[in-house]
Amino acid sequence: MTQLEPDQLESYMTLTANRSIKFSVVFAALALTSAADSETVEDASWPYWRGPARNGVSTETKWQPEGKPEDLWSLDVGLGYSAVSIDNGRLYTMGHDKEKGVDSVWCLNPVSGEEIWSHEYEAALWNFMHGGGTLGTPTIDGEALYTLNREGKLFCFDATSGEVRWKMDVTEKLGAEPGKWGFSASPVVDGDSLLINIGKMVSMDKKTGKVSWETRDYGHSYSTPTPFELRGRSALALLNSEGLAILDRTDGEELYFHEWKTKYDINAASPIIDGDTVFISSGLNRGGAMLRMGEEELEVLWESKAMRNKMNGCVQLGDYLYGFDEAILKCIDKKGEVKWSERGLGQGALSATVNRLLLTSDQGELIILEATPGEYKELSRTHVIEDGGVYWTTPVILDGLIYVRGSGGQLVCRDHR
């Protein structure tokens, strides 16, 4: 494990302090103005899978679609598909070292790429029908960091030092069975609880790992669940191989269930919540569906093959969903009608800001689009990665820096400030 010296840490602390001052000023200003005159407060962190709002959309506005010509930094973090999580001047991700037979959890300086600490532990490659490597994304909760790998090794780290606070093998402790591609869902922190999708949903004390409740098995777990509020009730949307389950987060009670079967039992995209509606989508020619959570039952509003999210889910901006329909990038409205489609990008991944889309193509390109239902409108296209892998990891933007990952191991930071 590598630690930075105090003088090296000073730059991180300064960055964090400046950011804190910046947002304190913004919040003070908002308190003195009306809602109509206030500005959007930008994200101060991207602490877990799909960001602070868990929808893949950043509130970042002060950045340029054209980045600087050279990478800010690049690092080989190992094989896999883990995205990055960032908070308190630290970036976390995971990768697999095939030669050593280990998974690594990395803590890096998000501006320089320098290693702050790393932790290795024994793990198999799991390269069934793809290159193998890590799948889930680290989850930050203040000074704690949670990771779950494809074999079921669950860790709670001290986010600053990398010290292991507690760990668990969920296959041994909880009797969970991984699917063909292993456990893929990222941990979810909910107050004092840690929620993990390992086929069944399990809630445990985040400080100790002591289990408080668990559900029945909903099948192979490749999708990270989405927490939300439903008519004053703390709920959780879970899409596993058996279908969509809406659960009560306090005790795991099943509120709704909708069967949703797919070839190879792959339902990988996180459900998208908008009020009392939930959008689900799967690849392998399965399609998508919009459902309404009524007072007594789950109502299917529509089902269509217009959007088939195989690897990554859509992002929703206003009344429109943007995503990869297999290998076709599309925009559809909330009624399932296609507004535009673009071929030639392959099976990529995307995230969004309030008015732009950030996506990776199967050629290792970072492409910035205007987020409009009117047309496919490119603002920039840059080839950034060529690591021999595929580009199914969602790009992340924070403080004008964009992080792009290839499954071959290359993690690149691009400067769009």
ABEGO torsion letter per residue (X at the ends): XBBBBAAAAAAAAAAAAAAAAAAAAAAAAAAABBAAABBBBBBABBABBGEAAGAGBBABABBBABBBABBABBBBAEBEABBBBBBGGBBBBBBBBAAAGBBBBBBBBAAAGBBABBBBBBBBAGABGBAEEBABBBBBBEABBBBBBAAGBBBBBBAAAGBBABBBBAAAAAGBBBBAAEBABBBBBBEABBBBBAGBBBBBBAAAGBBABBBBBAEBBABBBBBBBBGGBBBBBBBBAAEBBBBBAAAGBBABBBBBBBBGGBBABBBBBBEABBBBBBBGGAEBBBBBBBAABBBBABBBAABBBAABBBBBBEABBBBBBEABBBBBBAAGBBABBBBGAEBBBBBBBAABBBBBBAAGBBBBBBBBAABBBBABBBBABBAGBBBABBBBBBGGBBBBBBAAGBBBBBBAX
